[in-house]
Amino acid sequence: MDPAVPPVAGTGSAPGNLTGPIGRVESKLLALDAGIRAAARRSNRISWYAWGFLFAAFAGLPVAELGLLYASLRSGSGVLPVGVLAIALIPALGLLALLLRELGAGLAESRRDRPGPGPTGPSEPAGLLELSLVTVQADQKEISRVRGELEISMVPLILGGIVLVEYVDSLILLTWFPGFGGLSVVYLPVIPLVLIVPFIWFVWRAARQWVGRYQQGLDERVREMVALEGEFLGRFASGPGA
């Protein structure tokens, strides 16, 4: 946890020692807070991988074109060597694989860290929830930051995907299958739509589910805290004889 955020346990005890309805809510809030902060670290890595993917794709394009030029000058075939194509593609595809791995691991963690049903039973003093509210506010800011970071990461993914499509269009189809040259007007606009749009939709949908699970869990904790505080205030207002 961030050292700037105080522990959510009102008594300052370890999470395993929290008891009572408020203790159980705070214990689940601790687990949720840890999951949100792990998601923030993963989203930061995803952002780095996304921008690295874009730069690697741009860097690989001239490598492939130089390889094609060298093949043309040496053999006159104009066919892109497979080894050169691999050198051009592997860095970008490797970063993309790391990005998808982080996203998949984040989704798995969000399923494990998702809180269960709220507590039942008599309430404890509502003042113990004050530090938990600080944690809730910090977690909400972190969720918003993660959501924004993932949205921005879609930009380099789209641009890098377009660059990779250039490999398919100009360096693979036109060199290995010259007959496609006459159909370039048809397939050049279609290939980006067929390859990029479904992939970006899949990544964005997975990212939304990932962040949405933590947002739902945080909303559930807030509702439980409000219910406990309302129950305490109701008992307090009704007097000791209630």
Secondary structure, 3 states (H helix, E strand, C coil): CCCCCCCCCCCCCCHHHCCHHHHHHHHHHHHHHHHHHHHHHHHHHHHHHHHHHHHHHHHHHHHHHHHHHHHHHHHCCCCCCHHHHHHHHHHHHHHHHHHHHHHHHHHHHHHHHCCCCCCCCCCCCHHHHHHHHHHHHHHHHHHHHHHHHHHHHHHHHHHHHHHHHHHHHHHHHHHHCHHHHHHHHHHHHHHHHHHHHHHHHHHHHHHHHHHHHHHHHHHHHHHHHHHHHHHHHHHHHHCCCC
